[in-house]
Structures are given as C-alpha cells and as structure tokens.
Amino acid sequence: MATSVRVLGFAGSLRRGSYNKAALHVAVELAPEGMEVEVFDLAAIPLYNADVEAAGPPLEVVDFKERIARSDALLIATPEYNYSIPGVLKNAIDWASRPADSSPLKDKPVALLGAGGRMGTARAQLHLRQVAVYTRMHVLVDPQVYITDARGQFDEHGCLTNERYREEIGALMAALLEWTLLLRVRPS
C-alpha cells in the first residue's frame, strides 16, 4: 500500500529529554503501513502577538501552518503543566488557528497522547479537546493514551520500555489512520 495518510506530529514540550517527544518518536516507529509521520519541533515558534501577526506572521509560523495544511492529520503529544496544556503548545495552536476562517486546523483529524505523572496527562488532554472544539479539529475519541509515571516507563536513552504503552500507541496510530480515511470520504 502506498502512503495514503500524511501526519504531522508535535510535542508540547521543549525539553531535550522530553518523555512526550520520546513517545512521539515511538508513534513514528509504530505507524501502520499507509501512514507517514513527520515530526515538527515547536521551539522556533515565537510568542503570539497580534501586532506581529498584523505586520506579517514570522517565517517559522508560516512554515508550521503550511506543514499543517499539507498534512492529512495531526498527532499531538502533550505533557501536563498545572492541570492543563503547556503554554508552548497553546501558543502554537493560537498561531495556527488564525485567521479562523482559513485556519489549517479546521476539519483536521487529530490524535492525542501524553506522558506524565500519576494521572498521565488526562487533564491536559481534556483541555486540549476543549481547544479542538473551537478550532474545529476532529479529535479521535478512542483509544486514549495516558502514559503514567513516565520517568519509570522510559530507559536512559528515551526508549519506551513498557510494552503495554507501546501497544496502546500502536493502536492509536492504527485508529488515526482509519479515522483520517473515514473523514476524508465524509461529505462536507
């Protein structure tokens, strides 16, 4: 089967040793046949500023939005900061969502996953789902991947050692492929 679904993946963490970045790379590794995943680093996206936007968005933002537009689906790995999504992730979504009538996020299929503490990233993913409602992204409902106690699930090289979580990520990627193909044939 030729690649039929292009996915843009990004993590809401800037840390070099981020468990969410590591989980994103596991998703790339476990992507099913027919899916290609490109990983984008949000580090270069500046803080949103309407004055800057009015003067013309920065090249990093233009690049990010173009990559979203070229993708068939998104894969977002989010940590949980203070019971919510990190500012860097919200900032990137804010840039991509403007202007609302021509946002590349609109009608984009999305899968979420996250690695965190005792509850994984359940609260952050819930908040991200709320953001997705306004931006008109179509978030995959199930399966849900919450990697709990992340520090103990990855080895010193950032490899996910817990087979159950690897299986959950593989199932998420297969479901994202199916979800994206289903939405592709859905009438507007």
N, C-alpha and C positions, 0 to 999 in steps of 0.2 A: 504494500500500500504506500503510495506517495504521501509525503507530508501534506496533510489537509488542514491542520489547525496550527496557527502560529500564536504562541502565548508569550506575553511579556510579564516577567516576574520581577518583583522588587520587594525589598525588606525595609521595614520602618525602623531600622537600627543602623547607626553609622559605625558602631564599634567593629574593629578589625576581627575580633574573635567572637562575633555575634552568633548566638545559637540559632537565631532566626535566619541569618544568612546561610548558615550551615544547613538548616532544614530546607531552605530554598534550593540549595545545590543537590540535596537528596531528591527533591521533586524533579529536578532536571534529569538526574540519573534514572529515575523510575518512570519517566514519561512514557506512555504507551506508543506503540507504532502508530504513525499518523499524526504525531504531535511533535512540534519543535518548540523548545523553550529558550528564550533569550533573557538573560538577567541584566537588569539595569540598576546602577548604584545611584541612590538619591543624593549623595554627598554634595554634588555640584549645584543643586537647585537652591537658589537664594531665597531668603525670606520673602513671602508675598508682600507686595507693596503696590497699591492701586496707581500711585504716581508713576512707578516704573512701568507697570503694565500699559498705562496710557501713552508713554513715550515709546513703547515697543517692547515686547517681552524679551528677556535675555535669551541668548542662543541656547543655553542649557535647558531652558523651559521649552523653547520651540522644538528642540531635539526630543525631549521627553514626550511632548504632545504628539509629535509625528510618529514616534515609536508606538504609542498607544493606538493611534489611528491605523497604523499598518498591522497591528495585532488583531487576532480574532477573539482573544480572551485575555484576561489578566489573572495573575496568581500573586496574591499579597500575603507576605509573611509578616506578622505584627507581634512585637513584644507588647507587654502591658506595663504602662507607666502610670502610677497613681490611679488605677482602676480604669484607664482609658488608653487610647492610641497615642503613640508618641507624636510630639509636635512636628518632627521632620516628615512623618507620613501624612499628617493632616495638611501641612504646608504644601506638599507635592500634589495632593488631591485638590487643594484650593486653586493652585495654578492651573491644573489640568481641567478644572470644571468651568473655567472662564474663557470666553463668554458662554453662558449656559445654553444658548440656542445652538451653538456649534461645538460644544464640548465633545472631545473624542471618547469621553467616558460614557456618554449617552448610549443606552442599549447594549453595553458591553457585558458579556458573561464574565463572572468573577468567581474564583475560589479563594478561600481564606484558610490560613493555618497559622499556628504560632507556638512558640516555645517560651515557657516562663516558669513561674514558681508553683506553689501548691495547687492552684486552680488553672494552671496553664495560662492561657490568655483569653479565657471565656468572656470576661467583662470588656476587654479591648475589642474582641471580635463582635460583641453585641453593639458596641458604639460604632464600629466600622460599618456594620449592617445598617445602622441608622443614617450614616453619611451616604451610604449607597442608595438609600431611598431617594434622597434629594437629588443626587447626581444621576439618577435613573440607571444605575448599574444593576445588573441582574445577578444577584449573589446565589450561588449554589447552596441549597439548603442542607444537603446531606451527601457525603459524610462530613463530620466536623472533626478537625484535628487540633487537639489541645495537648501539646507535649508538656507534661507536668514535671516539676523538679528537673528542669533542663540541664542543670550542671552535672547531674548524675547520668544523663542519657547519652552524652557525647564524650568521646575519648579526647586525649590531649591534642589530637590532630584535627578535631572538629568533625569526626565521623560519628554519625548516629549509630549507636551500638544496640539499641533496643529494637528487637525485631518486630514487636507489635506496632510500634510507631512507624517503622519503615513500611509495614503492610498498610497502615492507615493512610500514609502519604501516597502509596501506590494506588490505593482505592480512590483517593481524592482526585488524582490525576486522570484515572480512567473515567471517573464521573464527570470531570471537567470536559474531557473530550466529547463525551456523549451529550452533555448539556449544551456545549457550543454548537454541535452539529444540529441538535434539536432546535435551538433558537435561530440558527441560520435559515431553516426552512419555514419558520413561523411567519405567517403573514403579518405585515406591519399594521 
